[in-house]
Amino acid sequence: MKQPHPAQPATNLLSSPPVPDGPPVRAVGVPTGAVRVPAPGRGRGPGPEPPGGPAAADAAPPDEEPPHPPPSGRLAGVDLARYLAIAGMFAIHFGVPFLDPDRPITAIIFTYAWGRSTLLFAFLAGVSLALVSGGPRPHRGRRARTAAARVAVRGAALLVIGWLLHAVITVSGSNLTVIITYYGLYFLLAVPFLRLPARWAATAAAAALAAGPQLLFLLRRSNDTGGAMAAFTDAWNGRDPAHLFFGQGLLELGVYGYYPALACLGAVLAGLAVGRLDLRSRVVRLRLALGGALLAAVAYRVSWHAWYNYGLYGAVGPREEVIGSIPTDDARWLLTSMPHTSTTVEAAGGVGVAMCVLAGCLWAAERLPRLLAPFTAAGAMALTVYAVHALAMAWQAWFPDHFVGLAGAVDEHMAEVFSVASLIGAFLWRWLVGRGPLEAAVSALASAAAPGPRRGAHARPE
């Protein structure tokens, strides 16, 4: 059974404008009396759902008329990027599929997926939050309040889903750290930023990337040295139901966990800023790719120079020996860029890589839509696919190693089995049904809990 290190782990509603009173208006190229209706999505099920995963939602609430006609189609590249994020997690958890573990390419994939997949996932959460709250034009007024309420409900729902998965994982003895719970907290923390335009969202992201990891380090050091944070942690955890029942309370999610919100919020806000741009523009995509490459190069080079040109290798030891939480007895560890160290350097480098990945996926999804359809379908159902993968890991941990037969073969080749099954299953589900089951449930709950303003004869005045 393969159990590596436990790292990691808008659809625009097109509606015809209301017909005004008075003489009909003749549209250019449309015969008088004809009505141009947007073409429905191909396939037997409903049209494509919004970008998948925990952030799946409509670009405009279904009961509201957008003030400006949104562009047709969807950004399939966001779904493709989300698939790459969860595929990276699967490579860490199950192994790299169809490749010998001893081959150099396997080590390269494993190295680049470790840690960066998590930050890509968080970055794309911010992109999705931007899409559901207006895209380049942030919602205002009642629409903004509705969007914020729905994001908050989604965040709460993801917390519950994550805690349930965490309970299953704990009982099974698997070594997976469920990211969905952290994802829910990211959503809740991002609610106050949903009205920000691109420039201010980028400013908030820069501030979070610069200050969050430093504050995280100080809080962890205070706890490790028996300071005020240690007493607060004991008092809080003694009353936190999530900690008492699931072992994954708010302090674990925000400070002490594997994907702490203090370190990852900057990536979410960076995605929010990028989602406020016109991602259909080739110029924007080019700038996104170049800016991301520059940010990643600077961040990783700073860490490399600190260790190998400025003496940290001899002073604190090889940086490669510390994966995960860094020692709190020496602040110089804040310059490491190793996976899951929750430093500014690591987070900034991961955001830079995420920007490049998104730009490349937007380009590829436009040019090869049919070839990439299974991958974008799996990305659109990222929450469901991730939950199934967590259950598969729980089954593997419970499964006896010496078992033979079909079940034993599935266990031994889980990387290949899950990769193929997730792509085929997601593609067929999306073609026949539409939105993924968990995505549909979370979206329906959010819409029911935070209905938008009514229209027509029953609408209340603003």
N, C-alpha and C positions, 0 to 999 in steps of 0.2 A: 504494500500500500504506500502510495506516494504522499508524504506529508512534509513538505519543506517548511521553511521558516514562516511564521504566521503573519507576514507582512500583508496588509490589507484586510484589508483583508488582508415655429409656432404655426401650429396649424392656424392659418388665418381663415376665419369663417367668412365665406363669400356669400353675400346676400344681395339681391337686387335692390336698388334704392327704391324708396316708396314712390309711387306714381303721383305726381303733383296734380292739383286741380287745374282746369283750364285746358287749352289746346295741347295736343301731344307735341312733343319735341322730337324732331327727326334726327337720329344719330347718323353720323357719316358712315357710309358703308353698310347700314342696316336698313332694310326696307321698312316703310311705315307700317306699323301694326305688329312688327316682329319684336320679340322680347329676347334679348341675349341672356342666357342663363349659364352660369359657370358649369363647365363639364364636371360631372361627379368623378370621384376616384375610380380607377379601373379595378375590377375584381368584383366578387360576389358579396363581400361584406361592406360595411360602411367605409367611408373615405378614410384616408390615413389619419391616425390620431396624432396629437401634437408630439413634439420631441419626447421620447420615452424616458423611462427611469422615474425616480421620485419626483422630478420636476414636470412630468407630463401634464399639460394643461393647455387650454385654448389661449390664443393670443388676445382674444377679447372674450369676456364672459358671454355665454350663449344667449343671454336675455338682453344684450345691449347692442346698439347699433354703433359701430366705430365711426368717429367723426370724419375719417379719411378712408377711402377705399384701400384696403391692404393689398399688397402685391399677391399675385396668385401663386399657388403652390406652397411648398414648405422647404425649410432648410434641411434637406436630407443629410447634408454634411455634418450637422450637429449630432444626428443619430449615429452616423458613421464614427465620429470621434468618441461618442459615448461607448460604442461597441469596443473600440480600441482600449478604452479605459478598463472596462470589465474584463476584456480578454487578457490584458496585462495582469490583472489580479488572478485570473484563472491559471495563467502560466506560473505564477508564484505558488499557488496553492496545489495545483494538480501536476505541474511540470509542463514544459514546453511540448506541445503535441507534435507527433510525426518526426521528431528529431532525436537523435541519440544524445543522451545526457552528457556524453564526453566530448561532443563536437564543439569547436570554438563558437560557432554561430549560436548555439544554445546558451552558452555562458553570456554572450553579448545581449541576447534577448532578455535573459533573466536579469542581468545587471541594469539594463535600461528600463525594464518594467518595474523593478523594485523601488517603491516609493513614488516614482513619477506617475504611476497609474492612479494612486490616491489623489495626488494634487491635480491631475487632469480631471478626475471625477468631480472634485470640489470646484474647480474652475468652470466646468460645464454646468454645474448647479447654478452658478451665478449667471451664465449665459441664458439658461432656461428661465431664471427669475426675471431677467430683463425682458425676455420674449412675452412672458405672461403678464407683465405690467406695462406693456405699451411699446416695447422695442425702442426704435430711435426716438419716439415721442412718448415719454412717460405719462401714464394716466394721471388725470387730475380730478379733484372733486370726488363725487360718489363712486366713480369707476375706480379711482385709486384706493378708496377705502374698501371696496369690494375685493379688489386684487390682493390687498394686504391681508384681509381677513381670510381669504382662501389660502394664501401662502401659509399663514399661521396654522390653519386647520391641517394642511398637508404636513407641516412640520410635526404637529402633534401626532398625526396618524403614523408618520414614519418612526417616531419614537416608540410607539406601541409595537409596530411591526418589528422594529429592531430588537426590542426587549424580548419579544416572543422568540425570535430566532436565536438570540443570545441564550435564552433558557434552554432551548433544544441543544445548542452547541455545548453548553455547560454540562448537561446531563449525559451527552454522548462521550464527553472527554476529548472532543476535537480541539485543535489549537487555533481555530479561526477567531480573529477579532472582527466582529460584525460592524461594518462601517455605516450601515443604514441608520443606526441609532445616532451616531455622530452627525450624520447627514440631516436628520430631523432638527437637531439643535442648530446647525448652520442656517437652516431655513428660518427658524425663529429669530436668530440674531440678525439676519439680513433684513427683516421686515422694516425697521426704521429707515433703511437706505433705498427703498424701492422707488421713491419719487425723484431720486437724484439723476440728473443728466450725465452724459458720458464723462465730462471733465471732472465733475465733483465726485463721481463714483471712483474714478481713477485716483483722485487725491485721497479719498478714504481708503482705497486699497493700498496705496503707498504708505500711508500712516499705519495701517494695520500690519503690513509686512515688516515695517521698521520697528514698531513698538511691541506688537503681540508676542513674538518669541522672547524678547528681553524680559517682559513682565512674567511670562511663563517660567523663565529660568529663575527669576527672583522668588516667585511663589514656591517653586519646587525646592529651592535651596532653603527657604525659611522652614519648609516642612521637614526637610532632611536634617536640619540642625536643631530641631526642636523649638523653633521660633513661634511667632504668633500664628502662622499658617498651620502649624501642626495641631495646635489647640482648636483652631477653627475647623479644621478637617475632621477631627474626632467628634466635635459637637454636631457638625452638619451631617456627617454620615450616620450618626446615631438616630437622626430624625428623618432622613431622606428615604421615602418608601422605595424609590427605584434602587437605591443602594442596598437596602435591607432585603428586598425580595429578589432582585436580579443581579446584584453585585455590580451594577453599572449606573451609578447615580450621576447627578449633574456635575459633581467635581471630577469624576472620572472622565466624563465627556468633555469638560471644558479645560481641565488642567493636567490630570494624571494619566489619561488614557493614551492609546497608541496613535490616535489622530486628533489631538486636542484642538478644540475650537479656537483657542487663543493663537495657535499657530496657523490654522487653516482658513480662518475667516478672511485673511488678506487675499487668498486665492479665490474665494467666493466673490469678493467685491471686485477683484480684477476681472472675473468673468462677467459680472454685472456691467462693468464699464464697457467691455468689449461688446456685449449684447446690445448696448445702446447705440452702436455704430450701424451703418448700412452694410450688413454682411454680404449683400448681393453685389456690392461694388468691387470690381477687380482692383482698383486702387487701394481700397480699404484692406482687402485681403493681402495685397503685396506689402503694405505697410505693417500689417499684423505679423506676417512671417518675418520680415526684416527686424522689426522691433523685438519680437520674441527671441530670435536668434542672438541678437545683441545682448538682451537681458540675460539669457542663459549663459552665454560666453563669459560675460563679466562676472556673474555670480560664481560660476564654477572655477573661473581662473583666480578669483580672489582667494577662494579656499585652497586651491592648489599652491599658490604662491605662499600663503601663510604657513603651510606645512613644510614645503620643500625649499623655499628661498629665505624664509624669515625665522627658522629655527624651532617651529612648533613640533616637528617630528622628534627632535631630541628632548624637548622640554616636557611634552605630555604623552608622547608615544605615537604610534601609527594611527592615523584617523580611521583606517579601515577596520580596526579592532572594535570600534564602538558603533553599533547599529541600534537604533532606537534611542531611548532617553539617554542624554549625555550626562556625564558626571557633573555635579553641581559644586564641586570643590574648586573648580578652576574655570573662570569665565572665558578663557581662551578657546574652550570647546565650542563656543558660539560661532566660531568661524568654520566649523566643519560643514560639509555638504552631503554627508552620507545619509542613506535612506532613513526616514522616520526619526531624525534627530530633532526635528521641530525648530530649526534655526532659521534666521532670516535668509541666510545664504541658500539653504536647501529649498525653502519655500519660493524664493525669487527665481532660482534656477528652474524649479518645477513649473512655475507660471510661464516662464519663457518658452520652455518646451511645449507646454499646453497651447500657447498661442500659435506656434509653428504647426503643431498637429491639427488644430482647428482650421487654419488657413489651407493646409494641404487637403484635408478631408472635404472642405467646401468646394475646392477645385475638382477633386476626383469624383465626388458624388454628382456633380453637374454633368461631367463628361462620360461617366460609365454607370448610369443609373441602373440598367438591367443587370450588369455584372455584379454590382455591389448591393443589389436588393436584399439578399439574405442577411448581409451584415448590417444594413441600415434597419432592417426589421428587428434584428436582435437588439440593436441599440435603442430602438423605440420602445422596447420592452425590458429595459435594463433592470428595473426594480424586480420584475417577475423572474428574469433569468438569474439575477444575483441571489434571490431567495431560494430558488431551486438548487443553485450551486452550493449554498450553505447547507441545505438539507442533504445534498449528496456527500458533503464532507462529514456531516454528522453520521451518515450511514457508513461511510468508510471507517470512521473511528470506532464504531460499534462492531463492524464486520470482523470476524476472526481471520487472521492472516493466512491460516493454513487451509482455508476453504477452497475447494476446487469447483470446476464446472463453469457454467455461464456466468454466475454471479462473481466467481473468482476472477474470470477473465475481464469482466467489466471493471472490477476493483483495480486490477493491475493496469488496465489501459484506460483509466478514467479520463485522462487528459484528452485522448483522441475521441473517446465515446462522447464526452460532454461537449467538446467543440463542435462535432458534427451534429449531434442531437439538438443543441441549442440553436444552431443556424437553421436547420430544417424545421424544427418545431416552431420557432418564432416566425419564419416565413409563412408557413401554412396557417398558423393562427391569425396572423395579420391579414392574410388573403381571404380567409374564410369568415373570420369573426370581426377583426378590427383591432381595437385597443387591447393591450394585455390585461389579464384579469386583475392583478394588483393595481395597475395604473388606473383602470376603469373604476375600481372600488374607491381608491383615494380621491380621484377627481369627482366622483359622484358625491362622496361625503363632503368634500369642500364646497361643491355647488349647493348642496342641501343646507349646509350650516351657514353659508354666507351667500344667499341669493342676491342677484343684482337688482337694480331698480327696474320696475315694470315700465312697459311702453304702451303706447296707444291710449285708448279711452280710459284705462284704469291706472295710468301712470300718475304718480303724485308730482306736483311741481317741485323743482329743485330749490 
